[in-house]
Amino acid sequence: MTPTSTNAARNIFLPRLAFVLAYGLLAVLCMRQRDTVTMSTLLWPPAGLLLAALMLSCRRRWPGWMALSATLHIASSILVAQRGLAASLIFAVGDLVLCGAVAAIWRARTADRRSLARVGSVLWFVLPLAVGAVAGGWLVAQGLHAVDHAIDTHHWYIWTQAAFVGCLITTPLIIAWSNWRTQAFIEQDLRNLWLGLAAALALLAGTTLVFNKQWSDWLWQGRPAADLTYAPLVFLAFVAVAWGQAGCTLVVTGLAIVTGSYTLSGLGPYGSVGGAGSVPLVAIQGFLGAAALLSLLLGALSADRERAAREALAWKQQLQSALRTSHHLAWEFFPDTQRVVWLGEFPSPYGPACQPSTTVEQWLSHVHEEDRERLSAWVESTGKPDAARRMRVRLRCADGLYHEVELNGSAVRLPDGSVASVTGLLSPWGDTSWL
């Protein structure tokens, strides 16, 4: 085998091995917590593993992922959950149909097929998943009722909640961390790392305070802890700003582990809901689903903000380069503060008149006396429809001499029609040998 073929085989084998190990372990653990009526698991993150694998893979590899998932699902269902073969097939097919449909819709409607870091891609993930989970829950309930008439169809929502919340938590986690790069972590701002760590610890600590009965009774003085369950989620916003979607998904996974362990032990706000052993895990999934949805939206909004900042910086660098090569300066005048901001090459041959940030008075002090009043009136009038677009003045430049320059500008208006600022270019006029 050639080195290329060896690397290709390794790249295929290792993800599948990790998938088998993770899916098998999660399936065995989740099969132990089942609804007594429908035999459905109360938590089902393995569906999120399959959905992530399909979303990240081209369609020709889907049969392999689906075959692995179905085999592991049926085997754990029969061996651990003691289900019959027919019921096991119904649950496995439900997973395959749900994950296949959601992955197909998401890949068809999104341009970036390796990320959930855009609001549009989040919506095309959440909405089909919600619709598919509801439809899948109803179909699975009908199938189970056909196999065993003792199973009613009124508890279809058990499978729906387990699949929906399992995918909301697991799939974004896999997708976000599949794009993780060591170099990006090394280049991360140290302040953001500490802010994210502090927010994550505050979120987990606050959740522990709410779910630990002894601490919550002492801290809240007998007030129902269920009223405060969602309060710690405010720290997710800080995690999103500092760590992005990868950090959010990791923190939500930790949140699910903490709250799930307390609830399974009969503790926390949901530990004694209804008194039935299967009800608490169903009740807590509303909280976990809300946390996962908030994490997705905050992560996407944070990523959009970062992209906008990078694009603005790129545009600024391109503008700086164009200004340097053409010996121009860009300027922006803010009427409210009477300040002028300059953009271009500094130190500039235009001298102290064109500092990165200066006031109108300082700027006019470097203009020839005969041109000051005319220039001041022109700047103030550029927001009017009939204002002149260009003006030539004599400016004292870096060599201490007055040189003729040309300014052009126009108003930047707000939606209500008011003038936010006046922006334009300063360029040399006539002889440019002094530049």
LINMOPE-V571898 format. One record per pair of residues at least 4 apart in sequence whose C-alpha atoms are under 7 Angstrom apart, sorted by the first residue. I is the first residue (numbers start at 1). J is the second residue. D is the distance in whole Angstrom. If there is no record, write none. Layout:
# LINMOPE-V571898
((I;J;D) (I;J;D))
This chain:
# LINMOPE-V571898
((1;5;6) (1;6;6) (2;6;6) (3;7;6) (4;8;6) (5;9;6) (6;10;6) (7;11;6) (8;12;6) (9;13;6) (10;14;6) (11;15;7) (12;16;7) (13;17;6) (14;18;6) (15;19;6) (16;20;6) (17;21;6) (18;22;6) (19;23;6) (20;24;6) (21;25;6) (22;26;6) (23;27;6) (23;46;5) (23;49;7) (24;28;6) (24;72;6) (25;29;6) (26;30;6) (26;46;6) (27;31;6) (27;46;6) (27;73;7) (27;76;6) (28;32;7) (28;76;6) (28;80;7) (30;41;6) (30;43;6) (30;44;6) (31;41;6) (31;77;7) (31;80;6) (31;81;5) (32;81;7) (33;41;6) (33;42;6) (34;39;6) (34;40;5) (34;41;4) (34;42;5) (35;39;5) (35;40;5) (35;41;6) (35;42;6) (35;278;6) (37;151;6) (38;151;6) (38;155;7) (40;158;7) (40;159;6) (41;159;7) (41;162;7) (42;158;7) (42;162;5) (42;281;6) (42;282;6) (43;162;5) (43;166;7) (44;162;5) (44;163;6) (44;166;5) (45;49;7) (45;166;4) (45;167;6) (45;170;6) (46;50;6) (47;51;6) (47;95;6) (47;163;6) (47;166;7) (47;167;6) (48;52;6) (48;166;6) (48;167;4) (48;170;5) (48;171;5) (49;53;6) (49;170;6) (49;171;6) (50;54;6) (50;69;7) (50;99;7) (51;55;6) (51;99;5) (51;103;6) (51;171;6) (52;56;6) (52;171;5) (52;174;6) (52;175;6) (53;57;6) (54;62;6) (54;103;6) (55;103;5) (55;107;7) (56;113;7) (56;114;6) (57;61;6) (61;65;7) (62;66;6) (63;67;6) (64;68;6) (65;69;6) (66;70;6) (66;96;7) (67;71;6) (68;72;6) (69;73;6) (70;74;6) (70;92;6) (71;75;6) (72;76;6) (73;77;6) (73;92;6) (74;78;6) (74;88;5) (74;89;6) (74;92;6) (75;79;6) (76;80;5) (76;81;7) (77;81;5) (77;82;6) (77;83;6) (77;88;6) (78;82;5) (78;83;5) (78;84;6) (78;85;7) (78;88;7) (83;87;6) (83;88;6) (84;88;6) (85;89;6) (86;90;6) (87;91;6) (87;144;6) (88;92;6) (89;93;6) (90;94;6) (90;140;6) (90;143;7) (91;95;6) (91;140;7) (92;96;6) (93;97;6) (94;98;6) (94;136;6) (94;140;6) (95;99;6) (96;100;6) (97;101;6) (98;102;6) (98;132;6) (98;133;7) (98;136;7) (99;103;6) (100;104;6) (101;105;6) (102;106;6) (102;128;6) (102;129;6) (103;107;6) (104;108;6) (105;109;6) (106;110;6) (106;124;6) (106;125;6) (107;113;6) (110;121;6) (114;175;7) (115;175;6) (115;176;7) (116;121;6) (116;122;6) (116;172;7) (116;300;7) (117;245;7) (117;299;6) (117;300;4) (117;303;6) (118;122;6) (118;300;5) (118;303;7) (118;304;6) (119;123;6) (119;297;7) (119;300;5) (119;301;7) (120;124;6) (121;125;6) (122;126;6) (122;296;7) (123;127;6) (124;128;6) (125;129;6) (126;130;6) (127;131;6) (128;132;6) (129;133;6) (129;164;7) (130;134;6) (130;164;7) (131;135;6) (132;136;6) (133;137;6) (133;160;5) (133;163;7) (133;164;6) (134;138;6) (134;160;6) (135;139;6) (136;140;6) (136;160;7) (137;141;6) (137;156;5) (137;157;6) (137;159;5) (137;160;5) (138;142;6) (138;156;5) (139;143;6) (140;144;6) (141;145;6) (141;153;5) (141;156;5) (142;146;6) (142;153;6) (143;147;6) (144;148;6) (144;151;7) (145;149;5) (145;151;5) (145;152;6) (145;153;7) (156;160;7) (157;161;6) (158;162;6) (159;163;6) (160;164;6) (161;165;6) (162;166;6) (163;167;6) (164;168;6) (165;169;6) (165;285;7) (165;289;5) (166;170;6) (167;171;5) (168;172;7) (168;289;7) (168;292;6) (169;173;7) (169;253;7) (169;292;6) (170;174;6) (171;175;6) (172;176;6) (172;249;6) (173;177;6) (173;246;7) (173;249;5) (173;250;6) (174;178;6) (175;179;7) (176;180;7) (176;245;6) (176;246;5) (177;246;6) (181;185;7) (182;186;6) (183;187;6) (184;188;6) (189;193;7) (190;194;6) (191;195;6) (192;196;6) (192;242;5) (192;243;7) (193;197;6) (193;242;7) (193;243;7) (194;198;6) (195;199;6) (195;242;6) (196;200;6) (196;238;6) (196;239;5) (196;242;5) (196;243;6) (197;201;6) (198;202;6) (199;203;6) (199;235;5) (199;238;6) (199;239;6) (200;204;6) (200;239;6) (200;251;6) (201;205;6) (202;206;6) (202;235;7) (203;207;6) (203;232;5) (203;233;6) (203;235;6) (204;208;6) (204;255;6) (205;209;6) (206;210;6) (206;232;5) (207;211;6) (207;232;6) (208;212;6) (209;215;6) (209;216;5) (210;216;5) (210;225;6) (210;228;7) (210;229;6) (210;268;7) (211;259;7) (211;262;7) (211;267;7) (211;268;4) (211;269;6) (212;216;6) (212;267;7) (212;268;6) (213;217;6) (213;267;7) (213;268;6) (214;218;6) (215;219;6) (216;220;6) (216;225;7) (217;221;5) (217;222;5) (225;229;6) (225;269;6) (226;269;5) (233;291;7) (235;239;6) (236;240;6) (236;248;7) (236;295;7) (237;241;6) (237;298;6) (238;242;6) (239;243;6) (239;244;7) (239;247;7) (239;248;6) (240;244;4) (240;245;6) (240;247;7) (240;248;6) (240;298;6) (240;299;5) (240;302;6) (241;302;6) (243;247;5) (244;248;6) (244;299;5) (244;302;6) (244;303;7) (245;249;6) (245;296;7) (245;299;4) (245;300;7) (246;250;6) (247;251;6) (248;252;6) (248;295;6) (248;299;7) (249;253;6) (249;295;7) (250;254;6) (251;255;6) (252;256;6) (252;291;7) (252;292;6) (253;257;6) (254;258;6) (255;259;6) (256;260;6) (256;288;6) (257;261;6) (258;262;6) (259;263;6) (260;264;6) (261;265;6) (262;266;7) (262;267;5) (262;268;6) (263;267;5) (263;268;6) (263;270;6) (263;271;5) (263;280;6) (263;281;7) (264;271;7) (266;271;4) (266;272;6) (267;271;4) (270;280;5) (270;283;6) (270;284;6) (271;280;6) (272;280;7) (273;279;7) (273;280;6) (274;279;6) (278;282;7) (279;283;6) (280;284;6) (281;285;7) (284;288;6) (285;289;6) (286;290;6) (287;291;6) (288;292;6) (289;293;6) (290;294;6) (291;295;6) (292;296;6) (293;297;6) (294;298;6) (295;299;6) (296;300;6) (297;301;6) (298;302;6) (299;303;6) (300;304;6) (301;305;6) (302;306;6) (303;307;6) (304;308;6) (305;309;6) (306;310;6) (307;311;6) (308;312;6) (309;313;6) (310;314;6) (311;315;6) (312;316;6) (313;317;6) (314;318;6) (315;319;6) (316;320;6) (317;321;6) (318;322;6) (319;323;6) (320;324;6) (320;343;7) (320;344;5) (321;325;6) (322;326;6) (323;327;6) (323;328;5) (323;329;6) (323;344;6) (324;328;7) (324;344;6) (324;345;6) (327;427;7) (328;425;7) (328;426;6) (328;427;5) (329;342;7) (329;343;6) (329;344;5) (329;425;6) (329;426;5) (329;427;7) (330;342;6) (330;343;5) (330;344;6) (330;424;6) (330;425;4) (330;426;6) (331;340;7) (331;341;6) (331;342;4) (331;343;6) (331;423;6) (331;424;5) (331;425;6) (332;340;6) (332;341;5) (332;342;7) (332;421;7) (332;422;5) (332;423;4) (332;424;7) (333;338;7) (333;339;6) (333;340;4) (333;341;7) (333;421;6) (333;422;5) (333;423;6) (334;338;6) (334;339;6) (334;340;6) (334;420;7) (334;421;5) (334;422;7) (335;421;6) (338;359;6) (338;360;6) (339;358;6) (339;359;4) (339;360;6) (340;357;6) (340;358;5) (340;359;6) (340;360;6) (341;356;6) (341;357;4) (341;358;6) (342;354;6) (342;355;6) (342;356;5) (342;357;6) (343;356;6) (349;397;6) (349;398;5) (349;435;6) (350;354;6) (350;397;4) (350;398;5) (351;397;4) (351;398;4) (352;398;7) (353;363;5) (353;366;6) (358;362;7) (358;363;7) (359;363;6) (360;364;6) (361;365;6) (364;372;6) (366;395;6) (366;396;5) (367;371;7) (367;372;6) (367;394;6) (367;395;5) (367;396;6) (368;372;6) (368;394;5) (368;395;6) (371;375;6) (371;393;6) (371;394;7) (372;376;6) (373;377;6) (374;378;6) (375;379;6) (376;380;6) (377;381;6) (378;382;6) (381;387;6) (382;387;5) (382;388;7) (382;410;6) (382;411;6) (382;422;7) (383;410;7) (383;411;5) (383;419;6) (389;408;5) (389;409;6) (389;410;7) (390;406;7) (390;407;6) (390;408;4) (390;409;7) (391;406;6) (391;407;5) (391;408;6) (392;404;7) (392;405;6) (392;406;4) (392;407;6) (393;404;6) (393;405;6) (393;406;7) (394;402;6) (394;403;5) (394;404;4) (394;405;6) (395;402;5) (395;403;5) (395;404;6) (395;405;7) (396;400;6) (396;401;5) (396;402;4) (396;403;6) (397;401;6) (397;402;6) (397;403;7) (404;428;7) (404;429;6) (405;426;7) (405;427;6) (405;428;5) (405;429;5) (406;426;6) (406;427;5) (406;428;6) (406;429;6) (407;425;6) (407;426;5) (407;427;7) (408;424;5) (408;425;6) (408;426;7) (409;422;6) (409;423;5) (409;424;4) (409;425;7) (410;422;6) (410;423;6) (410;424;6) (411;419;6) (411;421;6) (411;422;4) (411;423;6) (412;419;6) (412;420;6) (412;421;5) (412;422;6) (413;417;6) (413;418;6) (413;419;5) (413;420;5) (414;418;5) (414;419;6) (414;420;6) (428;432;6))
